[in-house]
Amino acid sequence: MEQILVVDDNLANLKNIQLQLSEFYQVLLAKSGAQALQICAQRIPDLILLDVDMPEMDGFETLSRIKESTLFSRIPIIFLTANHDMAIEVRALESGVVDFITKPVERSILLHRLQLHLDLAKYQHNLESTVKELEDSIVLSFSEMIESRDKSTGDHVQRTRIYVTLLGRELIHMGCFNKELNEQDLSLITRAALLHDIGKIGVSDVILLKPGRLDDQEFNTMKTHTTIGAGILQAMYERTPTQHYLNYAIQIAEGHHEKFDGSGYPHGIKEEKIPLCSRIMAVADVYDAVVADRIYRKAMSTQDAYNLIMAGKGTHFDPRIIEAFEAIHEDIEAVARRRSAKQPTELS
């Protein structure tokens, strides 16, 4: 059953609207803007009916506070008002409300307006999901096309995406990086991870497929895949600035070979100067590289790979990310053991 949050400082109004809606919806009641924010922090309603004139925190301030959070920004909000001032209506529409309902509320109008905006919100969500699936398919196909130049790295981008997701979820669970990482950030980072090696499109097959160790000149050329990738993605982001995952993709492509102690490349930056998404990707990328056969060496066992990652704590890798890796390494190893499957395990 869809949830409607009703916010009004008048208890009689709250009870009246609850009576009108409870047959069709689960109704949540808040007597103030502050209480509405508390309820939203615990659950995400499908729609909010918000009174304009309230003491302390009025409807406009409550609306602004709700819209600050990316988790709540897409909730349709309808203003309840007894004020017919045109200037207020214009201000409200500019602030992001989807409709007005005049008090006292007439039941048939209320039900019709609610269902209309719930249906519109559902349609928009489904449309955005379809577009995202299409974009993900294109990104995955592009990254796999680049990866296919090296037959020994099969499904590397898919597995590293899974490792990044597992590590990100554990970091959120641990309460690390609260200002930089939440579920929405992780969703964007996970999409961006698919493009971490896009710059290899600019590296010669002679170097990319060399069976032995690269000499210094060849290795320096290989290093350029980070800046080449960042440049490609920067151009894409400038053409499609609404695709915010590309901002993470730029950081990951350029920074996933940086090391926590500053000894990595291309810029030799260290610690928090390396973007968080790049620091997470570094662990995922190295782990998957060493547990798979490559043209120039045999795979490590998962135990040896675990030991290698743990040994890099504080030097190659961010210690907090290694703590997350240690906590979930069995889940990561399970994905690695299935690396020979044609379709790697997907996460819900």
Secondary structure as GFF3:
##gff-version 3
##sequence-region A 1 348
A	DSSP	beta_strand	3	7	.	.	.	ID=ss1
A	DSSP	alpha_helix	11	21	.	.	.	ID=ss2
A	DSSP	beta_strand	26	30	.	.	.	ID=ss3
A	DSSP	alpha_helix	33	42	.	.	.	ID=ss4
A	DSSP	beta_strand	47	51	.	.	.	ID=ss5
A	DSSP	alpha_helix	59	68	.	.	.	ID=ss6
A	DSSP	beta_strand	77	81	.	.	.	ID=ss7
A	DSSP	alpha_helix	86	95	.	.	.	ID=ss8
A	DSSP	beta_strand	99	102	.	.	.	ID=ss9
A	DSSP	alpha_helix	107	147	.	.	.	ID=ss10
A	DSSP	three_ten_helix	151	153	.	.	.	ID=ss11
A	DSSP	alpha_helix	156	174	.	.	.	ID=ss12
A	DSSP	alpha_helix	183	193	.	.	.	ID=ss13
A	DSSP	three_ten_helix	198	202	.	.	.	ID=ss14
A	DSSP	alpha_helix	205	208	.	.	.	ID=ss15
A	DSSP	alpha_helix	216	223	.	.	.	ID=ss16
A	DSSP	alpha_helix	225	239	.	.	.	ID=ss17
A	DSSP	alpha_helix	245	255	.	.	.	ID=ss18
A	DSSP	three_ten_helix	271	273	.	.	.	ID=ss19
A	DSSP	alpha_helix	276	291	.	.	.	ID=ss20
A	DSSP	alpha_helix	302	311	.	.	.	ID=ss21
A	DSSP	alpha_helix	319	337	.	.	.	ID=ss22
###
